[in-house]
Amino acid sequence: MRVNIRPTPAPAITGLTITSGVKTATLNWDLPTDPTYAKAQVWRGTSTSVANATMIAEVQGNTYTDASPTINAVSNTYYWVRAVNKFGRADGPWSASVFVKSQLANELEIAAGAVKAGMLDVAAISSITGQLADGSVTPGKLAVAAISSVTGALASGSVGTTQITDSAITSQKITANAITAGKIDANAVTAVKIAAGSVETEKIAANAIVAGKIAANAVVAVNIAAGAVVAEKIAAGAITTEKISAEYVYAGKVQAAQVEATDLSAVSAKIGVLRTAETGARTEIRDNQIIVVMDNNAIGVKIGRLI
């Protein structure tokens, strides 16, 4: 009697999963319960066809970590696992495939929160044009203090006016003493860039505004608030005759209420005629006379030079 003993095929591998890192891939699978199970073969390829894959390892457990420079390259990396039994047979079914996406994966293929700080090498994202699409970095994608003032964190000239939206920089976002004279270009601050009321007395350092910083005709009457110029703000000798043009003193603008004096001894000039009234009873003071005129315009009293 002839007895044919058919060799037992290798068991199936199930439950294959993959966890990817920077140029690494860790595979895990369910350990077969078949008593003939001996080990597992790990195969790797760059297409969905196992026929084009290559065996990269044999392991006796149920986990394997692949660290290869080809992972995360220009194409996806695929993995399969199949069992080998105690008889050396590896003819069991292949596991389902798992894969690591390439670096060419677009933003729609990356789930929210999938890329974490620990998964990126230092300098993984460089300043090479095209690595970050326009508008891809938004405030919600930057952690607090993600961009610091450490030298090199931002390349010189990387933030220009076109990268800063209107109203993006507010006073509470600027630390004390952050803006100094050396950080402001010549002519960078012009009148149209200063909001009304933004420059107040407490924001101007002592002696910050000197004559050399005020352009000719920059200060005109409409720019000076009522009561802004008082005696204690005018230095001794600051107003001289050469600084007052004849056309700026108008008839009737200087009145008695605007003149305050306790001693007129320094005043020496031709008086002319001073009248208490134009007609009727009045007193007139002339250069060398004091005349009292009656209601009928007759001279009642004349003191001084009589002719």
C-alpha positions as CSV (number, residue, x, y, z in Angstrom):
1,M,0.0,0.0,0.0
2,R,1.3,3.4,-0.9
3,V,0.7,6.4,1.4
4,N,1.2,9.9,0.0
5,I,2.0,12.5,2.6
6,R,1.4,16.0,1.3
7,P,3.7,18.6,3.0
8,T,1.9,21.2,5.0
9,P,1.9,24.7,3.4
10,A,3.0,27.7,5.4
11,P,0.2,29.5,7.4
12,A,-1.1,32.9,6.4
13,I,0.1,36.2,7.9
14,T,-2.7,38.6,9.0
15,G,-3.0,41.9,10.8
16,L,-0.1,43.6,9.1
17,T,0.3,47.3,10.1
18,I,2.9,49.9,9.5
19,T,4.2,53.0,11.4
20,S,6.4,55.4,9.5
21,G,9.0,57.8,10.7
22,V,11.9,59.8,9.1
23,K,13.3,57.2,6.6
24,T,12.0,54.4,8.8
25,A,9.0,52.0,8.7
26,T,8.0,49.6,11.5
27,L,5.9,46.6,10.6
28,N,3.8,44.6,13.0
29,W,1.6,41.6,12.4
30,D,-0.3,38.9,14.2
31,L,1.8,35.9,15.2
32,P,0.3,32.7,13.6
33,T,-1.0,30.1,16.0
34,D,-0.2,27.3,13.5
35,P,2.3,24.9,15.2
36,T,4.3,24.6,12.0
37,Y,5.1,28.3,11.9
38,A,8.8,29.1,12.0
39,K,9.5,32.6,10.8
40,A,8.4,35.4,8.5
41,Q,9.8,36.9,5.4
42,V,9.6,40.7,4.9
43,W,9.5,42.0,1.3
44,R,9.8,45.5,0.0
45,G,9.0,47.2,-3.3
46,T,8.2,50.5,-5.0
47,S,5.0,49.4,-6.8
48,T,1.8,47.6,-5.8
49,S,3.0,44.4,-7.4
50,V,4.6,41.9,-5.1
51,A,6.2,40.3,-8.1
52,N,8.5,43.3,-8.3
53,A,9.4,43.2,-4.6
54,T,12.6,42.0,-2.9
55,M,13.0,40.1,0.4
56,I,14.9,42.3,2.9
57,A,14.7,40.2,6.1
58,E,13.6,37.0,7.8
59,V,12.4,37.4,11.4
60,Q,11.1,34.9,14.0
61,G,9.0,37.3,15.9
62,N,6.1,39.5,14.7
63,T,7.7,42.9,14.2
64,Y,10.4,44.5,12.0
65,T,11.8,48.0,11.6
66,D,13.2,49.0,8.2
67,A,15.7,51.9,8.1
68,S,16.5,52.5,4.5
69,P,17.5,55.7,2.6
70,T,15.0,54.8,-0.1
71,I,12.0,55.2,2.3
72,N,10.1,58.5,1.7
73,A,11.9,58.9,-1.6
74,V,10.2,59.9,-4.8
75,S,7.8,56.9,-4.9
76,N,5.8,55.1,-2.2
77,T,7.4,52.1,-0.4
78,Y,5.3,48.9,-0.2
79,Y,5.7,46.0,2.2
80,W,4.5,42.4,2.3
81,V,5.0,39.6,4.8
82,R,4.6,35.8,4.4
83,A,5.3,32.9,6.7
84,V,7.8,30.1,6.5
85,N,7.0,26.8,8.2
86,K,9.2,24.3,9.9
87,F,9.6,22.4,6.7
88,G,11.2,25.4,5.0
89,R,8.2,26.0,2.8
90,A,7.2,29.6,2.1
91,D,4.3,28.9,-0.2
92,G,1.5,30.3,2.0
93,P,-0.5,33.3,1.0
94,W,0.9,36.8,1.0
95,S,-0.2,39.3,3.6
96,A,-2.1,42.3,2.5
97,S,0.3,45.1,1.5
98,V,1.0,48.2,3.5
99,F,3.0,51.2,2.3
100,V,4.7,54.5,3.3
101,K,3.8,57.6,1.2
102,S,6.5,59.4,-0.6
103,Q,7.7,63.0,0.0
104,L,5.6,63.9,-3.0
105,A,2.4,63.4,-1.1
106,N,0.3,66.5,-1.3
107,E,-1.4,68.3,1.5
108,L,-4.7,66.5,0.8
109,E,-3.1,63.2,1.5
110,I,-1.7,64.2,4.9
111,A,-4.3,64.0,7.8
112,A,-4.6,66.9,10.3
113,G,-2.0,66.4,13.0
114,A,-0.2,63.6,11.1
115,V,3.1,65.5,11.0
116,K,4.5,66.3,14.5
117,A,7.6,68.1,15.6
118,G,9.4,64.8,16.5
119,M,8.9,63.5,12.9
120,L,11.0,66.3,11.3
121,D,14.7,66.4,11.2
122,V,16.5,69.7,12.0
123,A,16.5,71.7,8.7
124,A,14.0,69.3,7.2
125,I,12.2,72.3,5.8
126,S,14.6,74.7,4.3
127,S,14.2,78.1,2.6
128,I,14.5,76.5,-0.9
129,T,11.9,78.1,-3.1
130,G,8.9,75.8,-3.6
131,Q,9.1,73.6,-0.5
132,L,6.3,75.5,1.1
133,A,3.5,76.7,-1.1
134,D,2.2,80.2,-0.9
135,G,-0.3,80.6,1.9
136,S,0.5,77.1,3.3
137,V,1.7,78.5,6.7
138,T,-1.1,80.1,8.6
139,P,-1.3,81.4,12.2
140,G,-3.2,78.2,13.2
141,K,-0.3,76.1,12.0
142,L,2.3,77.8,14.2
143,A,2.7,77.0,17.9
144,V,3.3,79.8,20.4
145,A,6.9,80.8,20.1
146,A,7.4,78.7,17.0
147,I,9.2,81.6,15.4
148,S,11.8,83.1,17.7
149,S,14.3,85.8,17.5
150,V,17.2,83.3,17.5
151,T,19.7,84.2,14.8
152,G,18.9,82.2,11.7
153,A,15.3,81.5,12.5
154,L,14.2,84.0,9.8
155,A,16.5,84.7,6.9
156,S,17.4,88.4,6.4
157,G,14.8,89.9,4.1
158,S,12.4,86.9,4.4
159,V,9.6,89.1,5.8
160,G,8.7,92.0,3.6
161,T,5.7,94.3,3.4
162,T,3.8,91.9,1.1
163,Q,4.1,89.1,3.8
164,I,2.5,91.3,6.5
165,T,-1.3,91.8,6.2
166,D,-3.0,95.1,7.1
167,S,-3.3,95.5,10.9
168,A,-1.2,92.4,11.5
169,I,1.2,94.3,13.7
170,T,-0.4,95.9,16.7
171,S,1.1,97.6,19.8
172,Q,0.6,94.6,22.0
173,K,2.6,92.5,19.6
174,I,5.7,94.7,19.9
175,T,7.9,94.3,23.0
176,A,9.3,97.2,24.8
177,N,12.3,98.7,23.0
178,A,11.9,96.3,20.1
179,I,11.9,99.2,17.6
180,T,15.0,101.3,17.7
181,A,16.4,104.0,15.5
182,G,18.8,101.5,13.8
183,K,15.8,99.4,12.7
184,I,14.0,102.2,10.9
185,D,15.1,103.0,7.3
186,A,15.6,106.6,6.4
187,N,12.3,108.2,5.3
188,A,10.4,105.0,6.4
189,V,8.1,106.9,8.6
190,T,6.1,109.5,6.8
191,A,3.0,111.6,7.7
192,V,0.6,109.3,6.0
193,K,1.8,106.4,8.1
194,I,1.1,108.1,11.4
195,A,-2.4,107.8,12.7
196,A,-4.1,110.9,14.1
197,G,-3.4,111.1,17.8
198,S,-0.8,108.3,17.8
199,V,2.1,110.5,18.8
200,E,1.6,111.8,22.3
201,T,3.7,113.7,24.7
202,E,4.7,110.7,26.8
203,K,5.8,108.9,23.7
204,I,8.4,111.5,22.8
205,A,11.8,111.3,24.6
206,A,13.3,114.5,26.1
207,N,15.2,116.4,23.4
208,A,14.0,113.9,20.7
209,I,12.7,116.7,18.5
210,V,15.3,119.3,17.6
211,A,15.4,122.0,15.0
212,G,17.3,119.8,12.5
213,K,14.5,117.3,12.5
214,I,11.8,119.7,11.6
215,A,11.4,120.4,7.9
216,A,10.8,124.0,6.7
217,N,7.1,124.9,6.9
218,A,6.4,121.6,8.7
219,V,4.7,123.3,11.7
220,V,1.9,125.6,10.7
221,A,-0.9,127.2,12.7
222,V,-3.5,124.4,12.0
223,N,-1.1,121.9,13.5
224,I,-0.7,123.7,16.8
225,A,-3.5,123.1,19.3
226,A,-4.9,126.0,21.3
227,G,-2.9,126.6,24.4
228,A,-0.1,124.2,23.2
229,V,2.6,126.9,23.2
230,V,3.0,128.5,26.7
231,A,5.7,130.7,28.1
232,E,7.6,127.8,29.9
233,K,7.9,126.0,26.5
234,I,9.7,128.9,24.9
235,A,13.4,129.2,25.7
236,A,14.8,132.5,26.7
237,G,15.8,134.5,23.6
238,A,14.1,132.0,21.3
239,I,11.9,134.6,19.7
240,T,13.9,137.5,18.0
241,T,12.9,140.2,15.6
242,E,14.5,138.3,12.7
243,K,12.3,135.3,13.4
244,I,9.1,137.4,13.1
245,S,8.1,138.4,9.6
246,A,6.2,141.6,9.1
247,E,3.4,139.8,7.3
248,Y,2.7,137.5,10.2
249,V,1.6,140.3,12.6
250,Y,-1.8,141.5,11.4
251,A,-3.6,144.7,12.3
252,G,-5.9,144.2,15.3
253,K,-4.3,140.8,16.3
254,V,-2.4,142.2,19.2
255,Q,-4.8,143.7,21.7
256,A,-4.5,145.1,25.2
257,A,-5.7,141.9,26.8
258,Q,-2.9,140.0,25.1
259,V,-0.2,142.4,26.4
260,E,0.9,142.0,30.0
261,A,3.6,144.3,31.4
262,T,4.5,145.9,34.7
263,D,7.1,148.3,33.4
264,L,7.0,150.4,30.2
265,S,10.3,152.1,30.8
266,A,11.9,150.1,28.0
267,V,9.3,151.3,25.4
268,S,10.5,154.3,23.4
269,A,8.6,155.2,20.3
270,K,6.6,158.0,18.5
271,I,3.1,157.9,20.1
272,G,1.2,159.6,17.3
273,V,-2.4,160.2,18.5
274,L,-4.2,158.2,21.2
275,R,-7.9,159.0,21.6
276,T,-10.5,157.8,24.1
277,A,-13.2,158.3,21.4
278,E,-13.4,159.4,17.8
279,T,-15.9,162.2,18.4
280,G,-17.6,164.1,21.2
281,A,-16.0,164.4,24.7
282,R,-12.7,162.7,24.7
283,T,-9.1,162.9,25.8
284,E,-6.3,162.8,23.3
285,I,-2.6,162.2,23.9
286,R,-0.3,163.4,21.2
287,D,3.5,163.4,21.0
288,N,3.9,166.6,23.1
289,Q,0.4,167.3,24.3
290,I,-2.5,166.1,26.4
291,I,-5.8,167.6,25.2
292,V,-9.3,167.4,26.7
293,V,-12.0,168.0,24.1
294,M,-15.6,169.0,25.1
295,D,-18.9,167.7,23.8
296,N,-19.0,170.5,21.2
297,N,-15.5,169.6,20.0
298,A,-14.1,172.7,21.7
299,I,-10.7,172.3,23.4
300,G,-11.2,172.6,27.2
301,V,-7.7,171.8,28.4
302,K,-4.4,171.6,26.6
303,I,-1.2,170.6,28.5
304,G,2.2,170.7,27.0
305,R,3.3,172.3,23.8
306,L,0.7,175.0,23.1
307,I,1.4,175.6,19.4
